[in-house]
């Protein structure tokens, strides 16, 4: 109970003692020290005496023990993870970390004294921490007992706690997670040395095991950058053909409190040299012919500029001299035919260099930016320019790349009709081209007499091709096979179907082979080819039976008469009443009936007829006698 009261009184008496963990929000100096625990595949070595209250073991640590190792997967319930240091050049390959199996009792993971500090100066103490318990192993209940690390800064005698902060509980996870924590404090009057400590603030038990790496201690000051009106950002790129250059630089600092400065330059961003006498906020770079880095050391007073523990350093400002790129290398001009797809024109440049396309060898208009290829809409010459660093550095000349488009031969398809047993000439209709007929011939014209589809591929001297199609139709000479008649309807049949037209008078022709309402008698049917490929004719008898007659002596349809019957030498026509009584037998000698029987006029009524030709072909029907 007495211990708790003492802690409460200590907090009340020094309200600045406890604080949140956090990081320097301004610019930082070079690390006063940086502990990455070395590298190698073996355990250890042990830390110097007094660095930790835990016992060293050259193998997997138990409660209250620690070791150094490049991987913490030797414990089946810990993550199989490497150290934190991201750069192998800092701690070598197989970098190590401090691995601690936390004790049930609070102890110091790490302690280090820092001396030769400047008074009234802000510093940052930081480290990377990981809970090494693998919650996926289910070795502990839930996510295990969380780790909780306290950062402490003591005076040199370790009797006064100057600043402290805690990470808070960090639970076990299924995957390894490194996390950085920091503590910022300011030295007081006469305070030139401190002791840094990291302590266990968590309960003992299953879990609560951790890894620590990359412990750093450095000065912290106002946020400081270097700017130039010539560029936005901290890098100015210049092409080698624009050298030498001069450039004004100025310090930009977040706090206008008076500071002192020391400008520095470097060729490699590693080794830095003071620029003698350059202590103002401004510095003019003049007649520079090579790449350089510039930065500024900042302190509260001139005496502190020489002490690396008491200064902060701005981010470097880079003047980058770029080699002028060579013109792009052409991947060859393109030649196509007008019916081909337009290809992309391409050039090649080294990695890191882009290409802009123009419509002129110099000046002109940009037509495609940042692409090694360009697909034009028309034929022409186009110019590729190599560019680096936001177009500040361009090739001395542009590379011309040409697209040539040759016209495709123009052809017109044809339909040709010829007569049976005739031939015709097929013509490609183009000169000074190559010919490739579907028949295998290679001349401008060919002679054919068969119907079919013929093609000729014509190819220009520029190797552009097109294909002409000619459809040849052969018309057959017409031949009448039959002229069929049915009362007043006549149909002319031919041996084959063709492009024919038909007539019954050899004057007026029609496309249909059927004629209606034709008067009876001896007729002639005609057929001819529309393309003058021949004709044929055939005489026929059209027998038309009247539907009625009126024997009233008016001279119009006074007799029942079959026109053309007189031309038939072996035909008889019998007329019956409705009871089947034979009334009249008409022959070719007297091919009509006047409506009487034995000299007496028969009454108006329907009568029937039967026409027999050659004793076998019969036509039957009826007609009306009107009075």
Order of alpha helices (4+ residues) and beta strands (2+ residues): alpha-beta-beta-beta-alpha-beta-beta-beta-beta-beta-beta-beta-beta-beta-beta-beta-beta-beta-beta-beta-beta-beta-beta-beta-beta-beta-beta-beta-beta-beta-beta-beta-beta-beta-beta-beta-beta-beta-beta-beta-beta-beta-beta-beta-beta-beta-beta-beta-beta-beta-beta-beta
